[in-house]
């Protein structure tokens, strides 16, 4: 897939008129249709005035190549973290809101259990030995203070997901480290849940999280992997069309 053309098709071409004459000549041509500027993202010459102008050092950082692909993947991860955070936030608020309703909830739960047992037996589920049912029954014995602290812990976890989503969406270096650390911390919990019971949702979440950690560490060169941050920035700086053209303009002057 040509990520550059896809992005330009969705957001428009990113043309720039630099103040430096030699660099300007490499990005600009005059045709029968008028002035034409080269897009810093896809490299296509686009008729019409440049979208922005100014010194080359003030030009926008336009992701292209692998950097643009990474941007798409990281924003997909950010959306997944945002959705997860919203669910956790709702769960935390619900837990705190139920702190004074344990007795009524337990009464309703006890009334519904006889109705659920025949249905569970038909699908081969031993509902009495279910960990989920045991956790629900155990929650009825918790104190109000404990329930509030559990709700707060869930909300704090939701907040971490929002922070992670923001860091990934804006491609911040600290966001990449934060995502790897937070995700890795909870991997043992997700693995333990699979040892208790394998479900499609649990397996999918574990797969996504493991893949995210491996991909971030490898592709973003985190924790010194593959040369670390210096090698990462040098790699993507070399893919900048403006950087390439500026180097070519400087080389032509040297000749």
C-alpha positions as CSV (number, residue, x, y, z in Angstrom):
1,X,0.0,0.0,0.0
2,X,1.2,3.5,-0.8
3,X,0.7,5.2,2.5
4,X,1.8,8.6,1.2
5,X,-0.8,8.7,-1.5
6,X,-3.5,7.4,0.9
7,X,-2.6,10.1,3.4
8,X,-2.5,12.9,0.8
9,X,-5.9,11.7,-0.6
10,X,-7.4,12.0,2.9
11,X,-5.6,15.1,4.1
12,X,-4.4,16.9,1.0
13,X,-0.9,17.5,-0.3
14,X,1.7,19.2,1.9
15,X,3.6,21.7,-0.3
16,X,6.1,24.2,1.1
17,X,7.8,27.3,-0.4
18,X,11.2,27.7,1.3
19,X,13.0,31.0,1.5
20,X,16.3,29.4,0.3
21,X,16.5,30.0,-3.5
22,X,18.4,26.8,-4.4
23,X,16.1,24.6,-2.4
24,X,13.1,26.5,-3.8
25,X,14.2,25.7,-7.3
26,X,14.3,21.9,-6.5
27,X,10.7,22.0,-5.1
28,X,9.1,24.3,-7.7
29,X,8.6,24.3,-11.4
30,X,6.6,26.5,-13.8
31,X,4.3,24.8,-16.3
32,X,1.7,25.8,-18.8
33,X,-0.9,25.5,-15.9
34,X,1.1,27.8,-13.7
35,X,3.4,27.3,-10.7
36,X,3.7,23.7,-9.4
37,X,5.1,22.6,-6.1
38,X,6.4,19.2,-5.0
39,X,4.5,17.5,-2.1
40,X,6.7,16.8,0.8
41,X,4.8,13.7,1.6
42,X,4.2,11.8,-1.7
43,X,6.7,13.7,-4.0
44,X,4.0,14.6,-6.6
45,X,4.1,18.0,-8.2
46,X,0.9,19.8,-7.4
47,X,-0.4,22.8,-9.4
48,X,-1.2,26.0,-7.5
49,X,0.5,28.0,-4.8
50,X,2.4,26.3,-2.0
51,X,0.3,25.5,1.1
52,X,2.9,27.1,3.4
53,X,6.0,29.2,3.1
54,X,8.9,30.3,5.2
55,X,12.5,29.2,6.1
56,X,13.3,25.5,5.5
57,X,14.0,25.1,9.2
58,X,10.4,26.1,9.9
59,X,8.9,23.6,7.5
60,X,6.4,21.1,9.0
61,X,7.6,17.6,9.8
62,X,5.8,15.5,7.2
63,X,5.9,11.8,7.9
64,X,6.5,9.6,4.9
65,X,7.8,6.1,4.2
66,X,8.2,3.9,7.3
67,X,7.5,6.9,9.6
68,X,4.1,7.3,8.0
69,X,3.4,3.6,8.3
70,X,4.4,3.7,11.9
71,X,2.1,6.7,12.5
72,X,-0.9,4.7,11.1
73,X,-0.1,1.7,13.3
74,X,0.5,3.8,16.4
75,X,-2.8,5.6,16.0
76,X,-4.6,2.3,15.7
77,X,-3.0,1.3,19.0
78,X,-4.0,4.6,20.4
79,X,-7.6,4.1,19.5
80,X,-7.6,0.6,21.0
81,X,-6.2,2.1,24.3
82,X,-8.7,4.9,24.2
83,X,-11.6,2.4,23.9
84,X,-10.2,0.2,26.6
85,X,-9.8,3.3,28.9
86,X,-13.4,4.3,28.4
87,X,-14.6,0.8,29.4
88,X,-12.4,0.8,32.4
89,X,-13.5,4.3,33.4
90,X,-17.1,3.3,33.2
91,X,-16.4,0.1,35.2
92,X,-14.6,2.1,37.9
93,X,-17.5,4.5,38.3
94,X,-20.0,1.7,38.3
95,X,-18.0,-0.2,41.0
96,X,-17.9,2.9,43.3
97,X,-21.6,3.6,42.6
98,X,-22.5,0.1,43.8
99,X,-20.8,0.4,47.2
100,X,-24.1,0.8,49.0
101,X,-26.1,-1.7,47.0
102,X,-24.4,-5.0,48.0
103,X,-27.4,-6.5,49.9
104,X,-30.0,-5.7,47.1
105,X,-27.6,-7.0,44.5
106,X,-26.8,-10.2,46.4
107,X,-30.6,-10.8,46.8
108,X,-31.2,-10.4,43.1
109,X,-28.2,-12.5,42.3
110,X,-29.4,-15.3,44.5
111,X,-32.8,-15.2,42.9
112,X,-31.4,-15.4,39.4
113,X,-28.9,-18.3,40.1
114,X,-31.6,-21.1,40.0
115,X,-32.7,-19.8,36.6
116,X,-29.2,-19.7,35.2
117,X,-28.1,-23.2,36.3
118,X,-30.3,-25.1,33.8
119,X,-29.1,-22.9,31.0
120,X,-25.5,-23.3,32.0
121,X,-25.9,-27.1,32.2
122,X,-27.2,-27.2,28.6
123,X,-24.0,-25.6,27.3
124,X,-21.8,-27.7,29.6
125,X,-20.8,-24.9,31.9
126,X,-20.5,-25.8,35.6
127,X,-21.7,-22.5,36.9
128,X,-21.1,-23.3,40.6
129,X,-17.3,-23.8,39.9
130,X,-17.1,-20.7,37.8
131,X,-14.3,-18.3,38.9
132,X,-16.5,-15.4,37.7
133,X,-19.4,-16.5,39.9
134,X,-17.1,-17.0,42.8
135,X,-15.6,-13.5,42.4
136,X,-19.1,-12.0,42.2
137,X,-20.1,-13.8,45.4
138,X,-16.9,-12.7,47.1
139,X,-17.5,-9.1,46.1
140,X,-20.7,-9.1,48.2
141,X,-18.6,-9.6,51.4
142,X,-16.3,-6.7,50.7
143,X,-16.5,-3.6,52.8
144,X,-17.6,-0.2,51.4
145,X,-14.0,1.1,51.7
146,X,-12.5,-1.8,49.9
147,X,-15.0,-1.4,47.0
148,X,-14.2,2.3,46.7
149,X,-10.5,1.6,46.6
150,X,-11.0,-1.1,43.9
151,X,-13.0,1.4,41.9
152,X,-10.3,4.0,42.3
153,X,-7.7,1.5,41.1
154,X,-9.7,0.7,38.0
155,X,-10.1,4.5,37.3
156,X,-6.3,5.0,37.7
157,X,-5.7,2.2,35.3
158,X,-8.2,3.8,32.9
159,X,-6.2,7.1,33.2
160,X,-3.0,5.3,32.3
161,X,-4.7,4.1,29.2
162,X,-5.7,7.6,28.2
163,X,-2.1,8.8,28.8
164,X,-0.8,5.9,26.7
165,X,-3.3,6.7,23.9
166,X,-2.2,10.4,23.9
167,X,1.5,9.5,23.7
168,X,0.9,7.0,20.9
169,X,-1.4,9.2,18.9
170,X,1.1,12.1,18.9
171,X,4.1,9.8,18.4
172,X,5.9,11.0,21.5
173,X,9.0,9.2,22.5
174,X,7.9,9.1,26.2
175,X,4.5,7.7,25.1
176,X,6.3,4.8,23.4
177,X,8.2,3.9,26.6
178,X,5.1,4.4,28.7
179,X,3.1,2.1,26.5
180,X,5.7,-0.7,26.6
181,X,6.2,-0.4,30.4
182,X,2.4,-0.3,31.3
183,X,1.5,-3.0,28.8
184,X,4.4,-5.3,30.0
185,X,3.3,-4.9,33.7
186,X,-0.1,-6.4,33.0
187,X,1.0,-9.2,30.7
188,X,1.5,-11.7,33.6
189,X,-2.0,-10.9,34.8
190,X,-3.4,-11.6,31.3
191,X,-1.4,-14.9,31.0
192,X,-2.7,-16.0,34.4
193,X,-6.3,-15.3,33.3
194,X,-5.7,-17.6,30.3
195,X,-4.5,-20.4,32.6
196,X,-7.8,-20.0,34.5
197,X,-10.0,-20.0,31.4
198,X,-9.2,-19.5,27.7
199,X,-11.6,-17.2,25.9
200,X,-11.4,-15.5,22.5
201,X,-11.4,-12.0,24.0
202,X,-8.6,-12.8,26.5
203,X,-6.5,-14.5,23.8
204,X,-7.1,-11.6,21.4
205,X,-6.1,-9.0,24.0
206,X,-3.0,-10.9,25.0
207,X,-2.0,-11.3,21.4
208,X,-2.5,-7.5,20.7
209,X,-0.5,-6.5,23.7
210,X,2.4,-8.8,23.1
211,X,2.6,-7.8,19.5
212,X,2.4,-4.1,20.5
213,X,5.3,-4.5,23.0
214,X,7.5,-6.4,20.5
215,X,6.7,-4.0,17.6
216,X,7.3,-0.8,19.7
217,X,10.6,-2.1,21.1
218,X,11.9,-3.3,17.7
219,X,10.6,-0.6,15.3
220,X,11.1,2.4,17.7
221,X,14.5,1.1,18.9
222,X,13.5,1.5,22.5
223,X,15.8,0.7,25.5
224,X,18.9,0.9,23.2
225,X,17.7,-1.8,20.8
226,X,19.1,-1.5,17.2
227,X,21.1,1.6,18.1
228,X,18.5,3.3,20.3
229,X,17.0,6.7,19.9
230,X,19.9,8.3,17.9
231,X,19.6,5.6,15.2
232,X,15.8,5.9,15.1
233,X,15.8,9.7,14.6
234,X,18.6,9.4,12.0
235,X,16.7,6.8,10.1
236,X,13.5,8.8,9.8
237,X,15.3,12.1,9.3
238,X,17.0,10.5,6.2
239,X,13.5,9.7,4.8
240,X,12.4,13.4,4.9
241,X,12.0,14.7,1.3
242,X,13.0,18.2,2.4
243,X,16.2,16.8,4.0
244,X,17.1,14.9,0.8
245,X,16.5,17.9,-1.4
246,X,18.4,20.2,0.9
247,X,21.4,17.9,0.8
248,X,21.2,17.8,-3.0
249,X,21.0,21.5,-3.2
250,X,24.1,21.8,-0.9
251,X,25.9,19.3,-3.0
252,X,25.2,21.2,-6.2
253,X,26.7,24.3,-4.6
254,X,29.8,22.4,-3.7
255,X,30.4,21.5,-7.3
